Amino acid sequence: MSSGNFFANCNLGGLVSMSVFSFDPSSQLSIVALRVKNRDQMIDFYCEMLGFKLKTEENELAILVAEDGSHERIWLEESPRATEHFGEVKRLNYYKVEVPTLSEFAAVYSRLVHAKYPVIQAEFTPDLCQFTIVDPEGNQLAIRTPETVSIDETSLLTSTDPNKKLSSKARIAALGLHAQDVQEECQFLADLLGFEFDGNNIAFQTLADGEFGISIVKHDTENVKIPSHQILGLDFLKFQLQDEQFEQLLKHVQESQMKHYLDSKQKILTVYDPVGVEWWFLR
């Protein structure tokens, strides 16, 4: 499986970003938030299978962190009134969890295989050490390690302690979105948020803990028009910015007359992309 199986070209047609804003390398994507139907089932999967740790539960919200760190990585918000659309295409195409070491990667894979959890596709080569699964509520995610090593499945299953959890450097490294208008979403990424595009037209930013990539896949599903709080799946992305970066982005958003929300303490800025994903920026 090559990365091209996950990333679809944006067909930018010569799009050049005119943004006056760009992420500083100190910026960090801290959280991907998912609306879920069965929070307990999802907590069990993400903790027991993937190796995250439950930090706390607050009302309908479950906050997941890495085992040895305090950095929040995934929020699971139980939303019983949200429409399910299980088995259908929604705005989230997939997201990718990068684990820093082969031993953590092997532990996750071993737990899934021994639990007979379906693995869609897997490749273990120096060019790509990655496998793909679908969580209990239909969100597709890829698990990869940046370590360059060639290893067969048998060795992978016996090379580490299957109880090993994810370390603090485990992170969300990429995601893919479905959009009816690919050009509009790419324009948002380039002009408002200063994303750059590589030779494969994949939007990317260099953040504090590594590169973060986004692909946009064209799909005519009406589900991308349903407000994120009314449908299960991807709800928002949360970034941490330095004060100067925050002020720069706020000014840029205001000058662009982009729909946004700023809290009364001016510490949380929310913007809304064309497919309805909320982007949270915190000082």
C-alpha positions in Angstrom: 0.0 0.0 0.0 1.5 3.3 -1.0 0.7 6.7 0.4 -1.2 7.4 -2.8 -3.9 5.1 -1.6 -4.7 7.6 1.1 -3.9 10.9 -0.6 -6.0 12.2 -3.6 -4.8 15.1 -5.7 -6.5 18.4 -5.2 -6.3 19.5 -8.8 -5.2 22.9 -7.8 -4.8 24.1 -11.4 -2.0 26.5 -10.5 -3.3 27.6 -7.2 -0.8 29.7 -5.4 -1.3 30.7 -1.7 -1.7 34.4 -1.1 -2.0 33.9 2.6 -0.1 36.3 4.9 -0.4 33.6 7.7 1.6 30.4 8.0 2.0 28.1 11.0 5.1 28.6 13.1 7.1 25.4 13.6 6.2 25.7 17.3 2.5 25.2 16.5 1.0 21.9 17.4 -2.1 19.9 16.4 -3.1 18.5 19.8 -6.6 17.1 19.3 -8.8 15.4 16.8 -12.4 15.3 18.1 -14.9 12.7 17.1 -18.6 12.6 17.7 -19.6 9.0 18.6 -22.7 7.0 19.4 -21.3 4.5 21.9 -18.6 6.2 23.9 -17.8 3.2 26.2 -17.2 1.0 23.2 -15.0 3.6 21.5 -13.0 4.1 24.8 -12.4 0.4 25.0 -11.2 0.2 21.4 -8.9 3.2 21.6 -7.4 2.3 24.9 -7.4 -1.5 24.9 -6.6 -2.0 21.2 -4.6 1.1 20.2 -2.9 1.9 23.5 -4.2 5.3 24.4 -5.0 6.1 28.0 -8.3 7.6 29.3 -7.4 10.9 31.1 -10.8 11.9 32.2 -14.5 11.8 31.4 -16.6 15.0 31.6 -20.3 14.6 31.0 -20.5 13.2 27.5 -16.8 13.8 26.7 -13.9 11.3 27.0 -10.3 12.7 26.7 -7.6 10.3 25.6 -3.9 10.8 26.0 -0.7 8.8 25.5 0.3 6.5 28.3 3.3 8.5 29.6 2.3 12.0 28.6 -0.3 14.6 29.4 -0.9 15.7 25.8 -4.5 15.2 24.8 -4.8 13.4 21.4 -8.4 12.3 20.8 -11.7 13.6 22.2 -14.7 11.3 22.0 -17.9 13.2 22.5 -21.0 11.0 22.9 -23.8 12.5 20.8 -26.9 10.3 20.9 -29.0 12.8 18.9 -26.5 13.0 16.0 -27.3 11.0 12.9 -25.2 7.9 12.4 -24.9 7.3 8.7 -22.8 4.2 9.5 -21.4 2.6 6.4 -21.8 5.8 4.4 -19.3 8.3 3.2 -19.0 11.3 5.5 -16.6 14.3 5.7 -13.8 12.3 7.2 -12.1 10.0 4.7 -9.4 8.8 7.2 -6.9 9.9 9.7 -3.4 8.7 10.5 -1.8 7.9 13.9 2.0 8.0 13.9 3.7 6.0 16.6 7.4 6.8 17.1 8.9 3.4 17.5 8.7 0.0 15.9 8.0 -1.7 19.3 4.9 0.5 19.8 3.8 -0.2 16.3 4.2 -3.9 16.7 2.3 -3.9 20.0 -0.7 -2.2 18.4 -0.6 -4.6 15.5 -0.2 -7.7 17.8 -3.2 -6.7 20.0 -5.4 -6.3 16.9 -4.4 -9.5 15.3 -4.7 -11.6 18.5 -8.2 -10.0 19.1 -9.1 -11.0 15.5 -9.8 -7.4 14.7 -10.0 -6.8 10.9 -6.9 -5.2 9.3 -7.8 -3.8 5.9 -4.4 -3.5 4.4 -0.8 -3.7 5.7 2.7 -3.1 4.4 5.9 -3.6 6.3 8.8 -2.2 4.2 11.5 0.4 4.7 9.5 2.7 2.5 6.2 2.3 4.4 5.5 0.5 7.7 1.7 1.0 8.0 -1.6 -0.8 8.3 -5.2 0.4 8.0 -8.2 -0.4 10.2 -11.7 0.9 10.8 -12.8 1.7 14.3 -16.1 0.4 15.7 -18.1 3.4 14.4 -16.7 3.3 10.8 -13.8 5.9 11.0 -10.9 4.7 8.9 -7.5 5.2 10.4 -4.0 4.3 9.4 -1.3 3.3 12.0 2.3 3.9 10.9 5.8 4.3 12.3 8.5 6.4 10.7 11.1 3.9 11.5 12.7 2.6 8.3 12.8 -1.2 8.6 11.7 -4.2 6.7 10.0 -6.8 8.8 7.7 -9.7 8.2 4.4 -10.2 10.0 5.6 -13.2 12.1 8.6 -11.2 13.4 6.3 -8.2 14.0 3.9 -10.3 16.1 6.7 -11.7 18.3 9.1 -8.8 18.5 7.6 -6.9 21.5 5.4 -6.9 24.6 1.8 -6.8 23.3 0.8 -4.8 26.4 3.1 -1.9 25.5 1.1 1.4 25.3 1.6 4.5 23.2 4.3 6.9 24.3 3.9 10.7 24.5 5.3 11.2 21.0 2.4 9.3 19.4 0.5 11.9 17.3 -2.1 12.6 14.6 0.1 13.0 11.5 -2.4 13.3 8.7 -6.1 13.2 7.7 -8.2 13.1 4.6 -11.5 14.9 4.0 -14.3 14.4 1.5 -15.5 17.5 -0.3 -18.0 18.2 -3.0 -15.9 21.2 -4.1 -12.2 20.1 -3.8 -10.9 23.5 -5.1 -12.9 25.4 -2.5 -11.4 23.4 0.4 -7.9 23.6 -1.0 -8.3 27.4 -1.4 -9.3 27.5 2.3 -6.2 25.6 3.3 -3.9 27.7 1.1 -5.2 31.2 1.4 -6.5 31.3 5.0 -4.2 28.9 6.8 -1.1 29.0 4.7 -0.8 25.3 3.9 1.7 24.5 1.3 1.3 21.8 -1.4 3.8 19.2 -2.4 4.4 17.6 -5.8 1.4 15.3 -5.2 -0.9 18.2 -4.3 -1.0 17.2 -0.7 -1.5 20.1 1.7 1.1 20.1 4.6 2.4 22.1 7.5 5.5 21.6 9.5 4.5 21.6 13.2 6.4 21.1 16.5 6.2 17.4 16.5 6.5 16.7 12.8 4.8 17.2 9.5 1.0 17.3 9.3 -0.7 16.5 6.0 -4.2 16.8 4.6 -5.7 15.3 1.4 -9.0 16.3 -0.1 -11.0 13.7 -2.0 -13.9 14.7 -4.2 -17.2 13.0 -3.3 -20.8 14.2 -4.0 -22.2 12.9 -0.8 -24.8 15.2 0.9 -23.4 14.1 4.3 -20.6 16.8 4.0 -23.4 19.4 4.2 -24.7 18.2 7.5 -23.4 20.4 10.4 -20.7 18.6 12.3 -22.7 18.7 15.6 -25.6 16.8 13.9 -23.6 13.9 12.4 -21.3 11.3 13.9 -17.6 11.4 12.9 -15.1 14.2 12.7 -16.1 17.3 14.6 -13.1 19.6 15.0 -9.3 19.9 15.0 -7.5 21.8 17.9 -4.2 23.6 17.4 -2.0 25.2 20.0 -0.4 28.5 18.9 2.1 31.0 20.4 0.6 34.4 21.2 2.2 36.1 18.2 0.9 33.4 15.9 -2.6 33.6 17.4 -2.7 37.4 16.9 -1.5 37.0 13.3 -4.1 34.5 12.5 -6.9 36.4 14.2 -6.0 39.6 12.2 -5.8 37.5 9.0 -9.2 35.9 9.6 -10.8 39.3 10.4 -9.4 40.9 7.3 -10.5 38.0 5.2 -14.1 38.4 6.6 -14.1 34.7 7.3 -16.8 33.3 9.5 -15.3 32.8 12.9 -15.8 32.7 16.7 -13.6 34.4 19.3 -14.2 33.8 23.0 -14.5 36.7 25.4 -11.0 36.2 26.7 -9.6 36.1 23.2 -7.9 32.8 23.8 -9.9 30.6 21.5 -10.4 31.2 17.8 -12.6 29.0 15.8 -12.9 29.0 12.0 -15.1 26.8 9.8 -13.9 25.3 6.6 -16.1 24.7 3.5 -16.9 21.1 4.4 -18.0 22.0 7.9 -15.0 21.0 10.0 -14.3 23.3 12.9 -10.6 24.5 13.3 -9.9 25.5 16.9 -6.8 27.6 17.7 -5.8 28.2 21.3 -3.1 30.5 22.6 
